[in-house]
Amino acid sequence: MSKHGRILVAMSGGIDSSLAAVMLHEEGYEVIGMTMKTWDYASSGGTKKETGCCSLDSINDARNISVSLGFPHYILDIRSEFGDAVIDHFTGEYIEGRTPNPCVLCNTHIKWDALLRRADRLDCEFIATGHYANIRQDSEGPSAGRYVISKGVDTLKDQSYVLWGVSQESLSRTKLPLGHLRKSEIRDMATDRGFIELVTKSESYEICFVPDNDYRGFLKRRIPTLEAEVAGGNFVEEGTGRILGKHEGYPFYTIGQRKGLGMAFGKPMFVTEIRKETNEVVLGVDTDLFRDGMMVSKLNLQKYARITEPLDTVTRVRYKDPGTRALITQTSDDQIEVLFEQGVSAIAPGQAAVFYEGNDVVGGGWIMKSFRQK
C-alpha cells in the first residue's frame, strides 16, 4: 500500500514534470504517469524537426522515467478535444482581430479537465503537474475555504500567470510539487538521481501546433481563402487617420508588432490597434502603444468569489509582464474594469489579464479592449 494514495501526474517528458513525478514517488504516493497527445506535428505543415510535449521523443522520455522508477505510464489522446477547443479558438481570435493565448486555454480548460476525468477512472484522488506555482486552502478571512494559487518561489520560472483559469474544484484535487523550489534545485535533483539527459535537454517555448512560430502560415493553411479575403487593407496613422500604405490583412498583425510590416516608414512604427470591421491596421510610434485602462471578461476568480469593492492589485497583461499597479472593479458577473496607475504598453485584446494581491492570484480573464482614461 502507498503512503499517501494514488496520484496521476501529467508528464511532458521535460525535466519539470519528470521531477514532479519523481518527488511524489519518493514521498510515498502511488504515481501513475500520463502524457497527453494534443496535436499531430505533421498536420501543422511546419518545416522544422518535431519538438515539444507532443513529440515521440518526449513521450518516450516520460515513459523511460516511469519505467526506471517502476510506476505505470499511459498516453492520453486528446487531439479531438484539443483541436475543437484550442485551435478553433486560436483561429477565431485572429479572425476577430485579437491575439490569442492558446497555452493558457489548453492548461486550464483542456488538460486539467482531461486529467481529472482519467484520474477518476484510475481511482486517483489527486493530479499533479510540474508548474512552478503553489496552491493552498485558506481557513479564515474573506477567502476562507477557497483554494488560492500563489507565485512560485523562483521568480524567473513562476507560472502562476497561466493557471488563473483553473476552477476551485480542480484546484482542490491538484498538487504542484515544484512551487517551493528553484529551477537550479530541480536540475541538481535530476543530476543526483542520474537523470542527466533531463538536465541537458532543451526546453521548448513554442506553441505546440505552430512549431516554427509562423502563425501567419498556420492561419493560411487552416483557412485557405483567408489571404484573398483580407488582403489590401490600409495601414493608417494613429491620431491623424492618414493612409500610410497597404497591408496583407488584419489577422496577420498583432498589437505591439514592429517587424514584418513590409514597408519602411522612416522611423520605427508599431501596430497600435486592429480594426476588423474596416480591415485597417493602425500604426504609431512607441508612445502611442500606451493605455491605462482595459476591460476584462470571461472571468475566473480564485481568491475571492466576487470582488465586492474596488481592489488594489498588480495586474499582468502577458506572461513575462512584471505587472503594473491597478485598481480593479467588478462591474458585472463576468466583467472587470481595470484602471492602471500608469500607462502599460501594447495591451493586446485576446491575451490573459491576471490580478495579483501580493503573491496570490485573485483571478483573471481575457482582455476585451483597452482604453485611455479621460
C-alpha positions in Angstrom: 0.0 0.0 0.0 1.2 3.5 -0.8 1.8 6.0 2.0 -0.3 8.8 0.5 -2.6 7.2 -2.0 -2.8 7.3 -5.8 -1.9 10.3 -7.9 -2.0 11.0 -11.6 1.0 13.0 -12.8 1.0 14.9 -16.2 4.4 14.1 -17.7 5.5 16.0 -20.8 8.9 14.4 -20.9 10.7 17.5 -19.7 12.7 18.0 -16.5 10.0 19.8 -14.5 7.1 17.3 -14.9 9.5 14.4 -14.6 11.0 15.6 -11.3 7.4 16.3 -10.1 6.7 12.6 -10.6 10.0 11.6 -9.0 9.4 13.7 -5.9 5.8 12.4 -5.4 7.1 8.8 -5.9 9.7 9.3 -3.3 7.2 10.9 -0.9 5.2 7.6 -1.0 2.5 8.3 -3.5 1.4 5.6 -5.9 2.2 7.5 -9.0 0.7 7.0 -12.4 2.3 8.9 -15.2 0.3 10.3 -18.2 1.5 12.0 -21.3 -1.1 13.9 -23.4 -1.0 13.8 -27.1 -2.6 17.1 -28.2 -1.5 17.5 -31.7 0.0 15.8 -34.8 3.0 17.8 -35.8 2.8 16.6 -39.4 -0.6 18.1 -39.9 0.7 21.6 -38.9 2.7 21.9 -42.0 5.8 23.1 -40.1 9.3 22.7 -41.6 11.4 22.0 -38.5 12.1 18.8 -36.6 9.3 17.8 -34.3 9.9 19.0 -30.7 7.9 19.8 -27.6 5.4 17.9 -25.5 3.7 16.1 -28.3 6.8 14.7 -30.0 7.6 11.0 -30.0 10.9 11.7 -28.2 9.1 13.5 -25.4 6.6 10.6 -24.9 9.4 8.1 -24.8 11.4 10.3 -22.3 8.3 10.4 -20.0 7.8 6.6 -20.3 11.5 5.9 -19.6 11.3 7.9 -16.3 8.2 5.9 -15.3 9.8 2.6 -16.2 13.0 3.4 -14.3 11.0 4.1 -11.1 8.6 1.2 -11.5 5.3 3.1 -12.0 2.8 2.8 -14.9 2.7 5.3 -17.7 -0.1 6.0 -20.2 -0.5 8.1 -23.3 -3.8 10.0 -23.4 -5.0 11.0 -26.9 -6.9 14.3 -26.6 -6.3 15.5 -30.1 -10.0 15.9 -30.9 -10.7 17.8 -27.6 -7.7 20.0 -28.1 -8.5 20.7 -31.8 -12.1 21.7 -31.2 -11.4 24.0 -28.3 -7.8 25.3 -28.6 -7.1 25.5 -32.3 -10.6 26.7 -33.2 -10.3 29.4 -30.5 -6.8 30.3 -31.8 -8.0 30.8 -35.3 -11.2 32.5 -34.3 -9.5 35.1 -32.2 -7.2 36.2 -35.0 -10.3 36.5 -37.3 -11.8 38.7 -34.6 -8.7 40.9 -34.6 -7.5 39.7 -31.3 -4.2 38.0 -30.2 -5.0 34.6 -28.6 -3.1 32.8 -25.8 -3.7 29.1 -26.6 -1.4 27.8 -23.9 -3.4 29.3 -21.1 -6.6 27.9 -22.6 -5.1 24.5 -23.0 -3.7 24.4 -19.5 -6.8 25.5 -17.7 -9.6 24.0 -19.8 -8.3 21.0 -21.7 -5.5 19.4 -19.8 -7.0 19.8 -16.3 -10.4 18.5 -17.3 -8.9 15.6 -19.3 -6.6 14.7 -16.4 -9.3 14.7 -13.8 -11.6 12.6 -15.9 -8.9 10.0 -16.3 -7.9 10.3 -12.6 -11.5 9.3 -11.7 -11.3 6.3 -13.9 -8.0 5.3 -12.4 -9.2 5.9 -8.8 -6.7 8.7 -8.3 -7.6 11.2 -5.6 -5.2 13.9 -6.9 -3.5 15.0 -10.1 -0.1 16.8 -10.3 1.8 18.9 -12.7 5.3 20.4 -12.9 4.2 24.0 -12.8 6.2 26.5 -10.7 3.4 27.8 -8.5 1.8 27.0 -5.1 -1.7 26.0 -4.0 -3.2 26.5 -0.6 -6.7 26.5 1.0 -7.4 29.5 3.2 -9.0 28.9 6.6 -10.1 32.4 7.6 -10.9 35.9 6.3 -12.8 36.8 3.1 -11.1 33.9 1.2 -11.9 31.3 3.8 -12.5 27.9 2.3 -11.2 28.9 -1.1 -8.2 27.4 -2.9 -5.7 30.0 -3.9 -2.8 29.9 -6.5 0.3 31.9 -5.5 3.6 32.5 -7.1 6.4 30.0 -7.1 9.5 31.0 -5.1 11.6 31.1 -8.3 10.5 34.4 -9.8 12.2 33.7 -13.1 10.2 30.4 -13.6 6.9 31.4 -11.8 4.0 30.0 -13.8 1.1 31.3 -11.7 0.0 33.5 -14.6 -1.0 30.5 -16.8 -3.1 28.9 -14.0 -5.7 31.7 -13.4 -8.4 29.7 -15.2 -8.2 26.5 -13.0 -11.5 26.1 -11.2 -11.9 25.7 -7.4 -13.0 22.1 -7.8 -9.9 21.3 -9.9 -7.6 23.1 -7.5 -8.9 21.1 -4.6 -7.5 17.9 -6.3 -4.2 19.4 -7.6 -0.7 19.1 -6.3 2.1 21.3 -7.5 5.3 19.8 -6.0 7.8 22.4 -7.6 6.3 25.6 -6.2 8.7 25.8 -3.3 11.8 25.0 -5.4 14.1 26.9 -7.8 15.0 25.6 -11.2 18.6 25.2 -10.1 17.4 22.9 -7.3 15.4 20.8 -9.8 18.5 20.4 -12.0 20.6 19.4 -9.0 17.9 16.8 -8.0 17.9 15.4 -11.5 21.7 15.2 -11.6 21.8 13.5 -8.2 19.4 10.8 -9.3 21.2 10.1 -12.6 18.8 11.7 -14.9 21.5 13.7 -16.8 19.6 13.7 -20.1 16.8 15.7 -18.5 19.3 18.4 -17.4 20.8 18.8 -20.8 17.5 18.5 -22.7 16.5 21.8 -24.4 13.1 23.3 -23.4 10.6 24.3 -26.0 8.6 27.5 -25.6 6.8 27.4 -28.9 3.0 26.9 -29.4 2.9 23.1 -30.0 0.7 23.3 -33.1 2.8 26.3 -34.6 6.2 24.7 -34.0 8.0 27.1 -36.4 6.4 30.1 -34.8 4.9 31.1 -38.2 1.3 31.8 -37.1 0.6 33.5 -40.4 1.4 30.4 -42.3 -0.7 28.3 -39.9 -3.8 30.6 -40.4 -3.3 30.5 -44.2 -3.2 26.7 -44.2 -6.1 26.5 -41.8 -8.3 28.8 -43.8 -7.2 28.6 -47.5 -9.4 31.5 -48.6 -8.3 33.9 -45.8 -5.4 35.5 -47.6 -7.5 36.6 -50.6 -10.4 37.7 -48.4 -8.4 40.2 -46.2 -5.6 41.4 -48.5 -5.4 45.0 -49.5 -6.5 46.8 -46.3 -4.9 50.1 -45.2 -2.2 51.0 -42.7 -3.5 54.2 -41.1 -1.6 56.6 -38.8 -2.5 56.9 -35.2 -4.2 60.2 -34.4 -4.4 61.5 -38.0 -6.0 58.6 -39.8 -3.7 59.3 -42.7 -3.3 56.2 -45.1 0.3 55.0 -44.9 0.1 52.1 -47.3 -1.5 48.6 -47.9 -1.1 45.6 -45.7 -1.7 41.8 -46.1 -4.8 41.6 -44.0 -5.7 42.5 -40.4 -5.5 38.9 -38.9 -1.8 38.8 -39.8 -0.8 41.5 -37.3 -0.6 41.9 -33.5 -0.6 44.8 -31.1 2.9 46.0 -30.5 4.3 44.5 -33.7 7.2 46.4 -35.3 9.0 44.0 -37.6 7.4 42.3 -40.6 5.2 45.3 -41.6 6.5 45.1 -45.2 7.1 48.8 -45.5 9.7 51.4 -44.5 8.3 54.5 -42.7 11.4 56.4 -42.0 11.1 55.8 -38.3 10.1 52.8 -36.1 6.3 52.2 -36.3 4.2 49.8 -34.2 0.8 48.3 -34.5 -1.4 50.1 -32.0 -4.8 49.0 -33.0 -6.5 46.4 -35.3 -9.9 47.3 -36.8 -11.6 44.2 -38.1 -14.7 45.9 -39.4 -12.7 48.1 -41.8 -9.7 45.9 -42.3 -7.4 48.7 -41.0 -4.2 48.3 -39.1 -3.3 51.4 -37.1 0.4 52.3 -36.8 2.0 54.7 -34.4 5.3 55.5 -32.6 6.2 53.6 -29.4 4.5 56.1 -27.1 1.2 55.5 -28.9 1.2 52.0 -27.6 0.4 53.0 -24.0 -3.1 52.6 -22.5 -4.0 52.9 -18.8 -7.4 51.1 -18.8 -8.9 47.9 -20.0 -12.0 45.7 -19.8 -11.6 42.0 -18.9 -14.3 39.4 -19.4 -14.8 35.6 -19.2 -13.6 35.7 -15.6 -12.4 33.0 -13.3 -11.9 34.3 -9.7 -9.8 32.2 -7.3 -9.0 34.0 -4.1 -12.5 35.6 -3.7 -15.8 34.5 -5.0 -16.5 38.1 -6.1 -14.8 41.5 -6.0 -17.3 43.4 -3.9 -15.2 46.6 -3.6 -12.6 48.1 -5.8 -9.4 46.2 -5.1 -5.8 47.4 -5.4 -3.8 44.8 -7.4 -0.8 44.3 -9.5 -2.1 43.3 -12.9 -0.2 41.4 -15.6 -1.2 41.6 -19.3 1.2 39.0 -20.7 3.3 36.1 -19.4 6.6 37.9 -18.9 5.0 41.2 -17.8 6.2 42.1 -14.3 2.8 43.7 -13.7 1.5 47.2 -13.0 -0.5 48.5 -10.0 -4.1 48.8 -10.9 -7.5 49.3 -9.3 -9.9 46.6 -10.4 -13.7 46.9 -10.1 -16.1 44.0 -10.9 -18.8 45.7 -12.9 -20.9 42.5 -13.6 -20.8 38.8 -13.0 -18.4 38.4 -15.9 -16.6 41.7 -16.3 -13.9 43.7 -14.5 -12.7 47.2 -15.3 -9.0 47.8 -14.8 -7.6 51.2 -14.2 -3.8 51.3 -14.2 -1.7 53.6 -12.1 0.4 54.3 -15.2 0.3 53.5 -18.9 1.0 50.0 -20.0 2.5 49.3 -23.4 0.9 47.0 -26.0 -2.2 45.7 -24.2 -3.5 43.1 -26.7 -7.1 42.1 -26.7 -7.3 38.3 -26.6 -4.5 37.9 -24.1 -5.0 36.9 -20.5 -5.1 39.5 -17.7 -4.2 38.2 -14.2 -4.8 40.1 -11.0 -2.4 39.7 -8.0 -2.7 40.6 -4.4 0.8 40.2 -3.1 1.9 36.8 -4.3 -1.7 35.5 -4.6 -3.7 35.1 -7.8 -7.0 36.9 -7.2 -8.2 35.7 -10.6 -8.1 36.5 -14.3 -9.9 36.8 -17.6 -9.5 37.7 -21.2 -8.7 41.2 -22.3 -11.6 42.6 -24.4 -10.4 46.1 -25.1 -8.0 48.7 -23.8 -8.5 52.5 -23.5 -7.0 55.7 -22.2 -8.6 57.2 -19.1 -10.1 60.6 -19.5 
